[in-house]
Amino acid sequence: MAKRKRNLKPIPEFGTETEERRFWETHDSTRYVDWSSAKLVRFSNLKPSTETISLRLPAGLLADLKALANRQDVPYQSLLKVFLADRVAREWLAVGPRGAALSSKAKPTSSGRRKARPRARARAARG
């Protein structure tokens, strides 16, 4: 008995990449795409699009970041991107795509504030 081909919905036209991203975040692609005929493709020469931002960091944090990057022999901005990407990925795993916490690990503790680092406390004590 042959499988009956499903009727797929037409994929809407999108004005921007942001509109398309929001659409696919909230819609099941199996209603729009026949994944049974999909093939694996690698786009090895593509670079992710980037956007320039301005970010104010405490001087001590930036110095620590630069020192870590220097130890690993990488630019500090690249190391910062790796740190951010790792943390964002962990948060998405903990919270899930709909924003509901999947585990108690994702919930902030008490006030949600971080404790001061020992070096920062020592600097503050010296005055």
VENPE-V429558 format. One record per residue. N is the residue number from 1. NEAR is the number of other C-alpha atoms within 8 Angstrom. Layout:
N_NEAR + N_NEAR
This chain:
1_2 + 2_3 + 3_4 + 4_4 + 5_4 + 6_4 + 7_4 + 8_8 + 9_6 + 10_5 + 11_5 + 12_4 + 13_4 + 14_7 + 15_6 + 16_6 + 17_7 + 18_6 + 19_9 + 20_10 + 21_8 + 22_8 + 23_8 + 24_9 + 25_7 + 26_6 + 27_6 + 28_7 + 29_7 + 30_7 + 31_8 + 32_10 + 33_7 + 34_9 + 35_6 + 36_4 + 37_5 + 38_6 + 39_4 + 40_4 + 41_4 + 42_4 + 43_5 + 44_4 + 45_4 + 46_5 + 47_4 + 48_4 + 49_4 + 50_4 + 51_4 + 52_4 + 53_4 + 54_4 + 55_4 + 56_4 + 57_6 + 58_6 + 59_6 + 60_7 + 61_8 + 62_9 + 63_8 + 64_8 + 65_11 + 66_10 + 67_8 + 68_9 + 69_12 + 70_10 + 71_7 + 72_6 + 73_6 + 74_9 + 75_9 + 76_11 + 77_6 + 78_8 + 79_11 + 80_9 + 81_8 + 82_8 + 83_8 + 84_8 + 85_8 + 86_8 + 87_8 + 88_8 + 89_8 + 90_8 + 91_10 + 92_9 + 93_7 + 94_11 + 95_13 + 96_11 + 97_7 + 98_5 + 99_6 + 100_7 + 101_10 + 102_8 + 103_8 + 104_6 + 105_6 + 106_10 + 107_7 + 108_7 + 109_5 + 110_5 + 111_5 + 112_6 + 113_5 + 114_4 + 115_4 + 116_6 + 117_6 + 118_6 + 119_6 + 120_9 + 121_9 + 122_8 + 123_8 + 124_7 + 125_6 + 126_5 + 127_4
